[in-house]
Amino acid sequence: MFRTVLALTTASVVLAAPAMAGRYRGPVFSDSNHFYLDYKTDLSEARRELRKDLARADDAASREDAWAEYHREVADAGHDFRKEMAERGVVVRGIPRVTVED
């Protein structure tokens, strides 16, 4: 009985969580959206790290590893941004092109 109640409670919380989160009402791709700012910051940090890794690279394998790490970090930043916006009721299809000024 306890397991059934626990399972039903867990299922209702999981299903109700997006509805309880509310709808995001601000501009999605604007600096007023702190999740978008986090995304841009992650991209800037990934670019800085790539630059440093490429400067330290002494062979083709090291450069390839640096680029692979950069692509992983960019993909992770995009995933995190889409997830945060989805939790607020906004579906982000694709990721916008962002210019990060150094």
N, C-alpha and C positions, 0 to 999 in steps of 0.2 A: 504494500500500500504506500509506504513512504517513498519508494522508488518511483511509483506512478505519479505521485504528487510532485516530487522533485522534477521529474521529466516534463510534466505539464507546465510547471512554473518556469523552468528553463526555456521551454519552447515559447511561451508567451512573452518572456522578456526579450528573447532574440528577435521575435517577429515584431514586437512593439517598439524596439529601440529606434529604428529609423523614423517612425511616426512621432516618437517622443522628442526626437532631436530638434524638430522644427525645421522650417524652411529658411535657407539663407536668403536674405533679401538685398544684399549689397552687390556691387559689381564684382564679377568673378576675377577678371584679369586686370586688376587695378592694385595700386600700392596700398589702397585702403583695406584690402583683404590680406590679413596677416599670413594666411596660408600660402597665398601667392608670393608674398615677400619671402617666406621661408623657402619656397621653391627656387626663387631667383638667387637667394643666398647660397643654397646648396649647389646651384649651377656655378656660381662664382667660385666657391670653394673647390669644386671639382676641377675647374679650369686652372686655378692656381696650383693645385696639387699635380695636375698633369704637366704643367710647365716645369715644376721642380723635378718631377720624376724623369721627364725627358732630358733635362739638363744633366742629371746623374747617370742616365743610361749610357752604358759603354758598348753595347752590342744590340743587334736586331731583336733578340729575344727580350731584352729589358724594355726596349721601346714598345714592342708588341704587348708586353704585360702592362705597361703604363697606359696604353690606349684601351686595353680590355678593362682595366680598373676604372678608367674614366667613363666608358660606356655603361658599366654596371652602376656607377654612382648617378649618372644622368637618368638611367632607367628607374632606379630606386627613388630618386627625387620626384619623377613624374608619377610613379605609383603612389607615393605618399600624398602628393597633392590631390590626385584623383580620389583617393580613399577619403581624405578629410572632407572634400567637397561632397562626395556621395553620402557621407554621414550627415550632411546638412541638407540633403535633398536635391543637390545639383549634380547632374550627370555631365561630366566633362569628356567629350569625345576628342581623343587625340590630345596633344599638348601644344600650346601656342609656341611660336618662335619667340625666343627671348634674347634680347641683346644685352649682354652684361658689359658695362663699360669698366675698364680696368683703371 
